[in-house]
Amino acid sequence: MTERARRVQPFHVMRLLGRARELEAQGRSIVHLEIGEPDFPTPEPIVEAGRAALAAGQTHYTGAAGLPSLRQAIAGYYGQRYRLDLAPGRVLVTPGASGALQLVFSTLLEAGDRVVLGDPSYPCYRQVLSLMGCECVAVPLTPETGYRLTSEQVRAAWVPGIKAVVVASPANPTGAVMGLDELVALHDLCRSKGAALIVDEIYQGLTYDVPDETALALGDRDLYVINSFSKYFGMTGWRLGWVAGPEDAIEVMERLAQNLFIAANTPAQHAALAAFGADTMAILEARRQRFRERRDRLFPALAALGFQLSQPPSGAFYLYAGLPAGLGMDAMALATRLLEEAGVAVTPGQDFGDYGATEHVRFAYTRDVQELDEAVRRIADDLARLR
Ligand code: PMP
């Protein structure tokens, strides 16, 4: 076994989820606030299009770049929603944002190259980069900047060998949303240094109180925007995403995709053609409002319990909370205790990096408000026992 494969870490949350399932099998009730996927089912128009595709025998390979009609539909979505003129040739359909990340990293980076990441951030970035022999330059993200990665921070952290900066907006685990002006500043910095900006927009559409924007507005040079049908569109298990980038890089990624996974899932691609229709969009907008209500319910309730939260995050479905003072335990211990004693599953900060990780937990508000209320009651009781 290779050393670089051995280095890849499992997610702590998966161990907790496994334990939660064990407890449930014993008859315990668990409120799941650890899972990073919408509780809502895939919208019916998408499911129906998937069913129709299967019935029509759409079960063969597509081209590696994806169905031309889907590439067109994705480009059309940017036109309609963001007033952006995006050529379908700049879009490549992938097996989830995960597939897109692999393609972009493999296209841009050599072993030994350095990549800037915020800390905390989505764990797969650093695991996949490490697998590729790249080195991560972690920039601590703090409440002072709303957990946003600023160009000043990146400039100050710059070292030779950096070939890319990765940023998610909205972000996992913090829900932070970057403004277009901040993305422009990061992009300008990257370009001045001969590096690329990679923006993971997998939570796009799930924003509250801020403009709905896309980094693609920044142009087509040294910019890679990753997206997915997983979160906003409620299609995690269909394994479908996309990347938009410079056309010459998309051609290279098409060859890589052929060799790495041939193509994305065919029935899923047909289903996704129904994702941008007015009926689906109406369902998704109603869900977005539900997520907002949940955020507005959970945020003050956790703050009242002493969890350290500065302001409600503007996107995704996560609250990244500092542990209440004086608990005398770290995030992993608290997550384990809340699961075992209170029947509430959360994700310890250790899954997302090193900086402040032991003092934070992530709550995913992917449950309805009644369940959130129940979780808060249980946590309150348990903390009272602790204190
Ligand atoms: N990026 C981020 C920030 C994520 O949170 C996730 C999934 N949790 C992914 C990428 C990968 O998602 P998928 O492959 O399902 O599109």
Residues whose N, C-alpha, C, O or C-beta is under 5 A from the ligand:
A	BS01	PMP	G36 P95 G96 A97 S98 Y122 A168 N172 D200 I202 S228 S230 T236 L240 G241
